[in-house]
Amino acid sequence: QVQLVESGGGLVQPGGSLRLSCTASGFTLDYYAIGWFRQAPGKEREGVAVISTGEGTTRYEESVKGRFTISRDNAKNMVSLEMTSLKPEDTAVYYCNAARWRDGKWIDYWGQGTQVTVSS
């Protein structure tokens, strides 16, 4: 069964840190670009960070640059998002997405999401 599972969310105070993990089963992440997205209440889902295949080139949404770090561990079939200096506006459900272009079409998978709440 093909599945992506996020974990590591929770309640944290402003300025705190969390590490989210996205683990795949039923397929290999090596060939997929991986993105972390988030959706806050009443807002559209937005991209936060992405990491490519191969060299693992990373890109970040402007508001998280310098605070979030995306990394992948192909041996563990997992991608992580290290979040530091968290702000209340980072509160959202965080999703991981795995995507690849194959046979003339995009193939992608989504996890179920993990809640991150930044509040004092």
N, CA, C and O atoms as a Tinker XYZ file with bonds, in Angstrom:
   480  protein
     1  N      0.848000   -1.188000    0.000000    73     2
     2  CA     0.000000    0.000000    0.000000    64     1     3
     3  C      0.888000    1.245000    0.000000    63     2     4     5
     4  O      1.766000    1.399000    0.849000    81     3
     5  N      0.641000    2.129000   -0.970000    73     3     6
     6  CA     1.403000    3.360000   -1.073000    64     5     7
     7  C      0.901000    4.356000   -0.027000    63     6     8     9
     8  O     -0.295000    4.633000    0.063000    81     7
     9  N      1.824000    4.878000    0.748000    73     7    10
    10  CA     1.417000    5.756000    1.840000    64     9    11
    11  C      2.540000    6.708000    2.240000    63    10    12    13
    12  O      3.717000    6.349000    2.234000    81    11
    13  N      2.138000    7.941000    2.590000    73    11    14
    14  CA     3.032000    8.909000    3.206000    64    13    15
    15  C      2.454000    9.239000    4.573000    63    14    16    17
    16  O      1.259000    9.505000    4.704000    81    15
    17  N      3.295000    9.220000    5.571000    73    15    18
    18  CA     2.820000    9.497000    6.928000    64    17    19
    19  C      3.690000   10.570000    7.558000    63    18    20    21
    20  O      4.905000   10.418000    7.675000    81    19
    21  N      3.043000   11.666000    7.963000    73    19    22
    22  CA     3.754000   12.731000    8.660000    64    21    23
    23  C      3.676000   12.499000   10.164000    63    22    24    25
    24  O      2.723000   11.898000   10.661000    81    23
    25  N      4.672000   12.975000   10.871000    73    23    26
    26  CA     4.678000   12.903000   12.326000    64    25    27
    27  C      5.519000   14.050000   12.873000    63    26    28    29
    28  O      6.259000   14.704000   12.138000    81    27
    29  N      5.392000   14.279000   14.174000    73    27    30
    30  CA     6.230000   15.276000   14.828000    64    29    31
    31  C      5.550000   16.592000   15.147000    63    30    32    33
    32  O      6.154000   17.473000   15.759000    81    31
    33  N      4.308000   16.732000   14.740000    73    31    34
    34  CA     3.607000   17.976000   15.042000    64    33    35
    35  C      3.265000   18.076000   16.516000    63    34    36    37
    36  O      3.445000   17.120000   17.270000    81    35
    37  N      2.772000   19.233000   16.923000    73    35    38
    38  CA     2.394000   19.421000   18.307000    64    37    39
    39  C      2.258000   20.878000   18.667000    63    38    40    41
    40  O      2.236000   21.752000   17.800000    81    39
    41  N      2.166000   21.129000   19.954000    73    39    42
    42  CA     2.043000   22.493000   20.490000    64    41    43
    43  C      3.416000   22.959000   20.968000    63    42    44    45
    44  O      4.095000   22.251000   21.711000    81    43
    45  N      3.813000   24.140000   20.541000    73    43    46
    46  CA     5.118000   24.676000   20.927000    64    45    47
    47  C      4.971000   26.173000   21.173000    63    46    48    49
    48  O      4.126000   26.829000   20.563000    81    47
    49  N      5.787000   26.703000   22.056000    73    47    50
    50  CA     5.748000   28.132000   22.340000    64    49    51
    51  C      6.481000   28.914000   21.261000    63    50    52    53
    52  O      7.367000   28.373000   20.599000    81    51
    53  N      6.128000   30.162000   21.078000    73    51    54
    54  CA     6.871000   30.998000   20.125000    64    53    55
    55  C      8.361000   30.978000   20.428000    63    54    56    57
    56  O      8.779000   31.069000   21.582000    81    55
    57  N      9.150000   30.857000   19.372000    73    55    58
    58  CA    10.596000   30.745000   19.528000    64    57    59
    59  C     11.087000   29.323000   19.658000    63    58    60    61
    60  O     12.293000   29.075000   19.626000    81    59
    61  N     10.171000   28.386000   19.803000    73    59    62
    62  CA    10.541000   26.997000   19.965000    64    61    63
    63  C     10.827000   26.298000   18.649000    63    62    64    65
    64  O     10.829000   26.915000   17.583000    81    63
    65  N     11.068000   24.994000   18.745000    73    63    66
    66  CA    11.439000   24.197000   17.575000    64    65    67
    67  C     10.624000   22.907000   17.514000    63    66    68    69
    68  O     10.171000   22.382000   18.531000    81    67
    69  N     10.459000   22.428000   16.313000    73    67    70
    70  CA     9.844000   21.119000   16.063000    64    69    71
    71  C     10.532000   20.486000   14.863000    63    70    72    73
    72  O     11.058000   21.172000   13.987000    81    71
    73  N     10.514000   19.177000   14.848000    73    71    74
    74  CA    11.042000   18.447000   13.691000    64    73    75
    75  C      9.933000   17.543000   13.165000    63    74    76    77
    76  O      9.472000   16.634000   13.856000    81    75
    77  N      9.521000   17.805000   11.949000    73    75    78
    78  CA     8.511000   16.978000   11.296000    64    77    79
    79  C      9.191000   15.916000   10.448000    63    78    80    81
    80  O     10.247000   16.151000    9.859000    81    79
    81  N      8.572000   14.750000   10.395000    73    79    82
    82  CA     9.076000   13.669000    9.557000    64    81    83
    83  C      7.990000   13.211000    8.605000    63    82    84    85
    84  O      6.802000   13.249000    8.923000    81    83
    85  N      8.419000   12.783000    7.441000    73    83    86
    86  CA     7.511000   12.247000    6.426000    64    85    87
    87  C      8.117000   10.922000    5.975000    63    86    88    89
    88  O      9.187000   10.891000    5.366000    81    87
    89  N      7.429000    9.841000    6.279000    73    87    90
    90  CA     7.943000    8.507000    5.975000    64    89    91
    91  C      7.073000    7.852000    4.920000    63    90    92    93
    92  O      5.845000    7.882000    5.000000    81    91
    93  N      7.730000    7.256000    3.923000    73    91    94
    94  CA     7.009000    6.606000    2.834000    64    93    95
    95  C      6.991000    5.101000    3.009000    63    94    96    97
    96  O      7.940000    4.509000    3.522000    81    95
    97  N      5.912000    4.497000    2.582000    73    95    98
    98  CA     5.830000    3.043000    2.519000    64    97    99
    99  C      5.162000    2.664000    1.206000    63    98   100   101
   100  O      4.290000    3.379000    0.711000    81    99
   101  N      5.575000    1.542000    0.651000    73    99   102
   102  CA     4.992000    1.077000   -0.598000    64   101   103
   103  C      5.641000    1.652000   -1.840000    63   102   104   105
   104  O      5.304000    1.240000   -2.950000    81   103
   105  N      6.563000    2.593000   -1.688000    73   103   106
   106  CA     7.312000    3.132000   -2.808000    64   105   107
   107  C      8.589000    3.769000   -2.268000    63   106   108   109
   108  O      8.732000    3.988000   -1.065000    81   107
   109  N      9.520000    4.064000   -3.189000    73   107   110
   110  CA    10.821000    4.611000   -2.804000    64   109   111
   111  C     10.874000    6.093000   -3.096000    63   110   112   113
   112  O     10.570000    6.534000   -4.204000    81   111
   113  N     11.266000    6.861000   -2.084000    73   111   114
   114  CA    11.311000    8.309000   -2.231000    64   113   115
   115  C     12.465000    8.803000   -3.107000    63   114   116   117
   116  O     12.460000    9.956000   -3.538000    81   115
   117  N     13.444000    7.949000   -3.371000    73   115   118
   118  CA    14.642000    8.376000   -4.099000    64   117   119
   119  C     14.312000    9.143000   -5.373000    63   118   120   121
   120  O     14.998000   10.110000   -5.707000    81   119
   121  N     13.274000    8.727000   -6.085000    73   119   122
   122  CA    12.991000    9.277000   -7.395000    64   121   123
   123  C     11.964000   10.410000   -7.372000    63   122   124   125
   124  O     11.504000   10.875000   -8.415000    81   123
   125  N     11.621000   10.838000   -6.170000    73   123   126
   126  CA    10.574000   11.841000   -6.023000    64   125   127
   127  C     11.129000   13.132000   -5.437000    63   126   128   129
   128  O     11.956000   13.111000   -4.525000    81   127
   129  N     10.660000   14.261000   -5.977000    73   127   130
   130  CA    10.861000   15.527000   -5.298000    64   129   131
   131  C      9.868000   15.579000   -4.142000    63   130   132   133
   132  O      8.723000   15.147000   -4.276000    81   131
   133  N     10.306000   16.102000   -3.027000    73   131   134
   134  CA     9.462000   16.127000   -1.836000    64   133   135
   135  C      9.213000   17.567000   -1.411000    63   134   136   137
   136  O     10.138000   18.374000   -1.312000    81   135
   137  N      7.968000   17.864000   -1.166000    73   135   138
   138  CA     7.620000   19.195000   -0.701000    64   137   139
   139  C      6.858000   19.143000    0.615000    63   138   140   141
   140  O      6.088000   18.218000    0.877000    81   139
   141  N      7.090000   20.151000    1.425000    73   139   142
   142  CA     6.260000   20.359000    2.620000    64   141   143
   143  C      5.337000   21.539000    2.335000    63   142   144   145
   144  O      5.770000   22.590000    1.863000    81   143
   145  N      4.074000   21.343000    2.630000    73   143   146
   146  CA     3.052000   22.363000    2.449000    64   145   147
   147  C      2.361000   22.576000    3.799000    63   146   148   149
   148  O      2.459000   21.744000    4.702000    81   147
   149  N      1.665000   23.702000    3.914000    73   147   150
   150  CA     0.890000   23.926000    5.124000    64   149   151
   151  C     -0.399000   24.650000    4.783000    63   150   152   153
   152  O     -0.499000   25.370000    3.790000    81   151
   153  N     -1.375000   24.431000    5.638000    73   151   154
   154  CA    -2.662000   25.092000    5.441000    64   153   155
   155  C     -3.178000   25.554000    6.787000    63   154   156   157
   156  O     -3.447000   24.748000    7.677000    81   155
   157  N     -3.311000   26.857000    6.922000    73   155   158
   158  CA    -3.859000   27.447000    8.131000    64   157   159
   159  C     -5.375000   27.597000    7.965000    63   158   160   161
   160  O     -5.868000   27.639000    6.838000    81   159
   161  N     -6.116000   27.677000    9.068000    73   159   162
   162  CA    -7.578000   27.817000    8.977000    64   161   163
   163  C     -7.975000   29.020000    8.131000    63   162   164   165
   164  O     -7.486000   30.131000    8.337000    81   163
   165  N     -8.864000   28.782000    7.181000    73   163   166
   166  CA    -9.356000   29.866000    6.347000    64   165   167
   167  C     -8.416000   30.310000    5.255000    63   166   168   169
   168  O     -8.700000   31.275000    4.546000    81   167
   169  N     -7.296000   29.620000    5.105000    73   167   170
   170  CA    -6.314000   29.999000    4.085000    64   169   171
   171  C     -6.069000   28.850000    3.121000    63   170   172   173
   172  O     -6.374000   27.693000    3.411000    81   171
   173  N     -5.510000   29.198000    1.965000    73   171   174
   174  CA    -5.182000   28.174000    0.991000    64   173   175
   175  C     -3.885000   27.450000    1.396000    63   174   176   177
   176  O     -3.050000   27.978000    2.130000    81   175
   177  N     -3.762000   26.243000    0.893000    73   175   178
   178  CA    -2.537000   25.500000    1.139000    64   177   179
   179  C     -1.380000   26.188000    0.419000    63   178   180   181
   180  O     -1.517000   26.605000   -0.731000    81   179
   181  N     -0.243000   26.304000    1.102000    73   179   182
   182  CA     0.913000   26.951000    0.503000    64   181   183
   183  C      2.148000   26.068000    0.635000    63   182   184   185
   184  O      2.275000   25.286000    1.577000    81   183
   185  N      3.042000   26.207000   -0.317000    73   183   186
   186  CA     4.296000   25.482000   -0.265000    64   185   187
   187  C      5.249000   26.131000    0.716000    63   186   188   189
   188  O      5.342000   27.357000    0.782000    81   187
   189  N      5.953000   25.320000    1.473000    73   187   190
   190  CA     6.883000   25.809000    2.489000    64   189   191
   191  C      8.323000   25.529000    2.088000    63   190   192   193
   192  O      9.179000   26.411000    2.161000    81   191
   193  N      8.583000   24.304000    1.667000    73   191   194
   194  CA     9.950000   23.914000    1.314000    64   193   195
   195  C      9.882000   22.741000    0.363000    63   194   196   197
   196  O      8.928000   21.963000    0.385000    81   195
   197  N     10.895000   22.618000   -0.467000    73   195   198
   198  CA    10.959000   21.503000   -1.412000    64   197   199
   199  C     12.405000   21.057000   -1.527000    63   198   200   201
   200  O     13.333000   21.859000   -1.424000    81   199
   201  N     12.578000   19.761000   -1.743000    73   199   202
   202  CA    13.911000   19.207000   -1.956000    64   201   203
   203  C     13.855000   18.299000   -3.169000    63   202   204   205
   204  O     12.946000   17.480000   -3.306000    81   203
   205  N     14.837000   18.452000   -4.048000    73   203   206
   206  CA    14.843000   17.698000   -5.293000    64   205   207
   207  C     15.431000   16.312000   -5.087000    63   206   208   209
   208  O     15.934000   15.975000   -4.016000    81   207
   209  N     15.351000   15.529000   -6.141000    73   207   210
   210  CA    16.064000   14.258000   -6.156000    64   209   211
   211  C     17.543000   14.540000   -6.434000    63   210   212   213
   212  O     17.943000   15.692000   -6.602000    81   211
   213  N     18.342000   13.481000   -6.479000    73   211   214
   214  CA    19.755000   13.648000   -6.814000    64   213   215
   215  C     20.512000   14.457000   -5.786000    63   214   216   217
   216  O     20.686000   14.021000   -4.648000    81   215
   217  N     20.969000   15.649000   -6.186000    73   215   218
   218  CA    21.799000   16.470000   -5.303000    64   217   219
   219  C     21.029000   17.043000   -4.117000    63   218   220   221
   220  O     21.636000   17.553000   -3.176000    81   219
   221  N     19.733000   16.965000   -4.152000    73   219   222
   222  CA    18.941000   17.457000   -3.027000    64   221   223
   223  C     18.899000   18.969000   -2.948000    63   222   224   225
   224  O     19.020000   19.537000   -1.862000    81   223
   225  N     18.732000   19.621000   -4.072000    73   223   226
   226  CA    18.599000   21.078000   -4.077000    64   225   227
   227  C     17.340000   21.479000   -3.312000    63   226   228   229
   228  O     16.286000   20.863000   -3.465000    81   227
   229  N     17.464000   22.516000   -2.491000    73   227   230
   230  CA    16.350000   22.936000   -1.658000    64   229   231
   231  C     15.891000   24.347000   -2.014000    63   230   232   233
   232  O     16.675000   25.175000   -2.478000    81   231
   233  N     14.616000   24.600000   -1.786000    73   231   234
   234  CA    14.034000   25.926000   -1.943000    64   233   235
   235  C     13.022000   26.137000   -0.838000    63   234   236   237
   236  O     12.376000   25.197000   -0.373000    81   235
   237  N     12.893000   27.406000   -0.421000    73   235   238
   238  CA    12.033000   27.720000    0.722000    64   237   239
   239  C     11.127000   28.901000    0.407000    63   238   240   241
   240  O     11.488000   29.803000   -0.349000    81   239
   241  N      9.965000   28.871000    0.994000    73   239   242
   242  CA     9.081000   30.024000    0.959000    64   241   243
   243  C      9.746000   31.138000    1.767000    63   242   244   245
   244  O     10.411000   30.880000    2.770000    81   243
   245  N      9.557000   32.373000    1.318000    73   243   246
   246  CA    10.308000   33.494000    1.881000    64   245   247
   247  C     10.193000   33.608000    3.393000    63   246   248   249
   248  O     11.186000   33.888000    4.064000    81   247
   249  N      9.020000   33.399000    3.934000    73   247   250
   250  CA     8.809000   33.635000    5.370000    64   249   251
   251  C      9.500000   32.614000    6.270000    63   250   252   253
   252  O      9.626000   32.837000    7.474000    81   251
   253  N      9.951000   31.493000    5.696000    73   251   254
   254  CA    10.590000   30.465000    6.527000    64   253   255
   255  C     12.085000   30.349000    6.273000    63   254   256   257
   256  O     12.772000   29.574000    6.939000    81   255
   257  N     12.594000   31.118000    5.312000    73   255   258
   258  CA    14.030000   31.063000    5.021000    64   257   259
   259  C     14.842000   31.396000    6.264000    63   258   260   261
   260  O     14.566000   32.366000    6.970000    81   259
   261  N     15.852000   30.568000    6.512000    73   259   262
   262  CA    16.705000   30.776000    7.674000    64   261   263
   263  C     16.165000   30.160000    8.952000    63   262   264   265
   264  O     16.877000   30.078000    9.953000    81   263
   265  N     14.900000   29.722000    8.925000    73   263   266
   266  CA    14.309000   29.112000   10.123000    64   265   267
   267  C     13.991000   27.633000    9.915000    63   266   268   269
   268  O     14.083000   26.839000   10.851000    81   267
   269  N     13.617000   27.260000    8.692000    73   267   270
   270  CA    13.249000   25.881000    8.385000    64   269   271
   271  C     14.331000   25.236000    7.525000    63   270   272   273
   272  O     14.957000   25.892000    6.692000    81   271
   273  N     14.538000   23.946000    7.742000    73   271   274
   274  CA    15.491000   23.192000    6.934000    64   273   275
   275  C     14.862000   21.870000    6.524000    63   274   276   277
   276  O     14.425000   21.089000    7.368000    81   275
   277  N     14.822000   21.630000    5.218000    73   275   278
   278  CA    14.317000   20.365000    4.707000    64   277   279
   279  C     15.502000   19.473000    4.364000    63   278   280   281
   280  O     16.513000   19.940000    3.841000    81   279
   281  N     15.366000   18.187000    4.665000    73   279   282
   282  CA    16.436000   17.242000    4.358000    64   281   283
   283  C     15.816000   15.885000    4.048000    63   282   284   285
   284  O     14.683000   15.593000    4.431000    81   283
   285  N     16.586000   15.072000    3.347000    73   283   286
   286  CA    16.066000   13.742000    3.026000    64   285   287
   287  C     17.090000   12.685000    3.407000    63   286   288   289
   288  O     18.298000   12.909000    3.339000    81   287
   289  N     16.582000   11.539000    3.805000    73   287   290
   290  CA    17.399000   10.376000    4.134000    64   289   291
   291  C     16.841000    9.216000    3.321000    63   290   292   293
   292  O     15.910000    8.528000    3.738000    81   291
   293  N     17.434000    9.021000    2.156000    73   291   294
   294  CA    16.908000    7.983000    1.265000    64   293   295
   295  C     17.050000    6.587000    1.865000    63   294   296   297
   296  O     16.242000    5.705000    1.575000    81   295
   297  N     18.052000    6.382000    2.685000    73   295   298
   298  CA    18.235000    5.067000    3.307000    64   297   299
   299  C     17.061000    4.728000    4.227000    63   298   300   301
   300  O     16.681000    3.566000    4.369000    81   299
   301  N     16.494000    5.769000    4.850000    73   299   302
   302  CA    15.352000    5.555000    5.744000    64   301   303
   303  C     14.026000    5.816000    5.040000    63   302   304   305
   304  O     12.955000    5.683000    5.631000    81   303
   305  N     14.119000    6.194000    3.753000    73   303   306
   306  CA    12.907000    6.500000    2.983000    64   305   307
   307  C     12.085000    7.580000    3.676000    63   306   308   309
   308  O     10.873000    7.451000    3.849000    81   307
   309  N     12.773000    8.643000    4.064000    73   307   310
   310  CA    12.151000    9.658000    4.910000    64   309   311
   311  C     12.663000   11.048000    4.554000    63   310   312   313
   312  O     13.802000   11.215000    4.117000    81   311
   313  N     11.813000   12.028000    4.747000    73   311   314
   314  CA    12.172000   13.433000    4.599000    64   313   315
   315  C     11.780000   14.151000    5.882000    63   314   316   317
   316  O     10.746000   13.853000    6.481000    81   315
   317  N     12.613000   15.097000    6.299000    73   315   318
   318  CA    12.351000   15.828000    7.537000    64   317   319
   319  C     12.245000   17.317000    7.266000    63   318   320   321
   320  O     12.762000   17.830000    6.274000    81   319
   321  N     11.567000   17.990000    8.167000    73   319   322
   322  CA    11.504000   19.449000    8.141000    64   321   323
   323  C     11.823000   19.933000    9.550000    63   322   324   325
   324  O     11.019000   19.785000   10.471000    81   323
   325  N     13.001000   20.509000    9.699000    73   323   326
   326  CA    13.417000   21.073000   10.976000    64   325   327
   327  C     12.931000   22.514000   11.027000    63   326   328   329
   328  O     13.255000   23.319000   10.154000    81   327
   329  N     12.149000   22.835000   12.056000    73   327   330
   330  CA    11.558000   24.162000   12.168000    64   329   331
   331  C     12.056000   24.808000   13.459000    63   330   332   333
   332  O     11.864000   24.260000   14.544000    81   331
   333  N     12.681000   25.947000   13.344000    73   331   334
   334  CA    13.180000   26.678000   14.505000    64   333   335
   335  C     12.594000   28.084000   14.526000    63   334   336   337
   336  O     11.985000   28.533000   13.555000    81   335
   337  N     12.788000   28.767000   15.644000    73   335   338
   338  CA    12.278000   30.139000   15.815000    64   337   339
   339  C     10.830000   30.239000   15.368000    63   338   340   341
   340  O     10.464000   31.150000   14.625000    81   339
   341  N     10.032000   29.328000   15.808000    73   339   342
   342  CA     8.647000   29.252000   15.359000    64   341   343
   343  C      7.842000   30.463000   15.816000    63   342   344   345
   344  O      8.050000   31.005000   16.902000    81   343
   345  N      6.925000   30.862000   14.959000    73   343   346
   346  CA     6.073000   32.023000   15.200000    64   345   347
   347  C      4.612000   31.589000   15.189000    63   346   348   349
   348  O      4.280000   30.565000   14.593000    81   347
   349  N      3.745000   32.344000   15.833000    73   347   350
   350  CA     2.319000   31.982000   15.807000    64   349   351
   351  C      1.771000   31.831000   14.386000    63   350   352   353
   352  O      0.885000   31.010000   14.148000    81   351
   353  N      2.286000   32.609000   13.457000    73   351   354
   354  CA     1.800000   32.510000   12.070000    64   353   355
   355  C      2.258000   31.234000   11.361000    63   354   356   357
   356  O      1.838000   30.970000   10.235000    81   355
   357  N      3.108000   30.446000   12.004000    73   355   358
   358  CA     3.474000   29.137000   11.447000    64   357   359
   359  C      2.433000   28.073000   11.790000    63   358   360   361
   360  O      2.515000   26.945000   11.306000    81   359
   361  N      1.473000   28.424000   12.610000    73   359   362
   362  CA     0.423000   27.478000   12.986000    64   361   363
   363  C     -0.366000   27.038000   11.763000    63   362   364   365
   364  O     -0.890000   27.863000   11.015000    81   363
   365  N     -0.443000   25.737000   11.570000    73   363   366
   366  CA    -1.119000   25.186000   10.388000    64   365   367
   367  C     -1.059000   23.664000   10.457000    63   366   368   369
   368  O     -0.362000   23.089000   11.293000    81   367
   369  N     -1.798000   23.031000    9.569000    73   367   370
   370  CA    -1.606000   21.606000    9.319000    64   369   371
   371  C     -0.523000   21.490000    8.245000    63   370   372   373
   372  O     -0.607000   22.127000    7.196000    81   371
   373  N      0.470000   20.688000    8.514000    73   371   374
   374  CA     1.595000   20.519000    7.598000    64   373   375
   375  C      1.474000   19.178000    6.882000    63   374   376   377
   376  O      1.235000   18.139000    7.497000    81   375
   377  N      1.646000   19.236000    5.568000    73   375   378
   378  CA     1.522000   18.052000    4.718000    64   377   379
   379  C      2.818000   17.840000    3.946000    63   378   380   381
   380  O      3.493000   18.803000    3.581000    81   379
   381  N      3.161000   16.592000    3.702000    73   379   382
   382  CA     4.250000   16.330000    2.769000    64   381   383
   383  C      3.665000   15.766000    1.481000    63   382   384   385
   384  O      2.621000   15.114000    1.472000    81   383
   385  N      4.370000   16.041000    0.408000    73   383   386
   386  CA     3.964000   15.614000   -0.927000    64   385   387
   387  C      5.179000   15.048000   -1.649000    63   386   388   389
   388  O      6.262000   15.633000   -1.614000    81   387
   389  N      4.993000   13.914000   -2.298000    73   387   390
   390  CA     6.049000   13.311000   -3.106000    64   389   391
   391  C      5.590000   13.323000   -4.558000    63   390   392   393
   392  O      4.491000   12.859000   -4.860000    81   391
   393  N      6.413000   13.846000   -5.458000    73   391   394
   394  CA     6.002000   13.996000   -6.850000    64   393   395
   395  C      7.130000   13.619000   -7.804000    63   394   396   397
   396  O      8.304000   13.875000   -7.535000    81   395
   397  N      6.751000   13.009000   -8.919000    73   395   398
   398  CA     7.707000   12.708000   -9.978000    64   397   399
   399  C      6.988000   12.719000  -11.310000    63   398   400   401
   400  O      5.783000   12.481000  -11.390000    81   399
   401  N      7.746000   12.999000  -12.349000    73   399   402
   402  CA     7.241000   12.964000  -13.714000    64   401   403
   403  C      7.604000   11.616000  -14.305000    63   402   404   405
   404  O      8.779000   11.253000  -14.361000    81   403
   405  N      6.613000   10.883000  -14.741000    73   403   406
   406  CA     6.868000    9.543000  -15.272000    64   405   407
   407  C      5.834000    9.192000  -16.315000    63   406   408   409
   408  O      4.638000    9.410000  -16.120000    81   407
   409  N      6.299000    8.649000  -17.423000    73   407   410
   410  CA     5.395000    8.207000  -18.488000    64   409   411
   411  C      4.458000    9.324000  -18.931000    63   410   412   413
   412  O      3.277000    9.096000  -19.192000    81   411
   413  N      5.010000   10.545000  -19.011000    73   411   414
   414  CA     4.239000   11.652000  -19.546000    64   413   415
   415  C      3.222000   12.262000  -18.607000    63   414   416   417
   416  O      2.344000   13.002000  -19.051000    81   415
   417  N      3.317000   11.974000  -17.332000    73   415   418
   418  CA     2.370000   12.569000  -16.395000    64   417   419
   419  C      3.014000   12.672000  -15.018000    63   418   420   421
   420  O      3.991000   11.992000  -14.704000    81   419
   421  N      2.415000   13.570000  -14.193000    73   419   422
   422  CA     2.864000   13.681000  -12.827000    64   421   423
   423  C      2.207000   12.598000  -11.974000    63   422   424   425
   424  O      1.008000   12.338000  -12.068000    81   423
   425  N      3.026000   11.990000  -11.153000    73   423   426
   426  CA     2.539000   11.055000  -10.153000    64   425   427
   427  C      2.865000   11.669000   -8.808000    63   426   428   429
   428  O      4.023000   11.993000   -8.545000    81   427
   429  N      1.876000   11.835000   -7.953000    73   427   430
   430  CA     2.176000   12.402000   -6.645000    64   429   431
   431  C      1.298000   11.798000   -5.556000    63   430   432   433
   432  O      0.207000   11.287000   -5.809000    81   431
   433  N      1.810000   11.878000   -4.356000    73   431   434
   434  CA     1.147000   11.342000   -3.176000    64   433   435
   435  C      1.178000   12.387000   -2.058000    63   434   436   437
   436  O      2.118000   13.173000   -1.939000    81   435
   437  N      0.132000   12.370000   -1.255000    73   435   438
   438  CA     0.025000   13.281000   -0.112000    64   437   439
   439  C     -0.106000   12.482000    1.179000    63   438   440   441
   440  O     -0.686000   11.396000    1.208000    81   439
   441  N      0.445000   13.045000    2.236000    73   439   442
   442  CA     0.200000   12.500000    3.556000    64   441   443
   443  C     -1.086000   13.057000    4.135000    63   442   444   445
   444  O     -1.761000   13.869000    3.504000    81   443
   445  N     -1.420000   12.621000    5.329000    73   443   446
   446  CA    -2.687000   13.022000    5.952000    64   445   447
   447  C     -2.554000   14.332000    6.724000    63   446   448   449
   448  O     -3.561000   14.931000    7.104000    81   447
   449  N     -1.329000   14.779000    6.957000    73   447   450
   450  CA    -1.099000   16.035000    7.648000    64   449   451
   451  C     -0.824000   15.859000    9.129000    63   450   452   453
   452  O     -1.259000   14.895000    9.759000    81   451
   453  N     -0.086000   16.826000    9.667000    73   451   454
   454  CA     0.183000   16.852000   11.105000    64   453   455
   455  C      0.025000   18.299000   11.590000    63   454   456   457
   456  O      0.508000   19.234000   10.951000    81   455
   457  N     -0.648000   18.464000   12.713000    73   455   458
   458  CA    -0.966000   19.798000   13.209000    64   457   459
   459  C      0.231000   20.395000   13.946000    63   458   460   461
   460  O      0.835000   19.754000   14.806000    81   459
   461  N      0.556000   21.624000   13.591000    73   459   462
   462  CA     1.563000   22.399000   14.315000    64   461   463
   463  C      0.872000   23.642000   14.877000    63   462   464   465
   464  O      0.274000   24.423000   14.137000    81   463
   465  N      0.963000   23.809000   16.183000    73   463   466
   466  CA     0.363000   24.973000   16.836000    64   465   467
   467  C      1.440000   25.712000   17.616000    63   466   468   469
   468  O      2.097000   25.140000   18.486000    81   467
   469  N      1.611000   26.983000   17.294000    73   467   470
   470  CA     2.603000   27.822000   17.968000    64   469   471
   471  C      1.842000   28.847000   18.805000    63   470   472   473
   472  O      1.212000   29.761000   18.273000    81   471
   473  N      1.913000   28.677000   20.107000    73   471   474
   474  CA     1.134000   29.531000   20.991000    64   473   475
   475  C      1.733000   29.521000   22.386000    63   474   476   477
   476  O      2.305000   28.526000   22.833000    81   475
   477  N      1.589000   30.648000   23.061000    73   475   478
   478  CA     2.042000   30.719000   24.456000    64   477   479
   479  C      0.889000   30.427000   25.406000    63   478   480
   480  O      1.074000   30.440000   26.623000    81   479
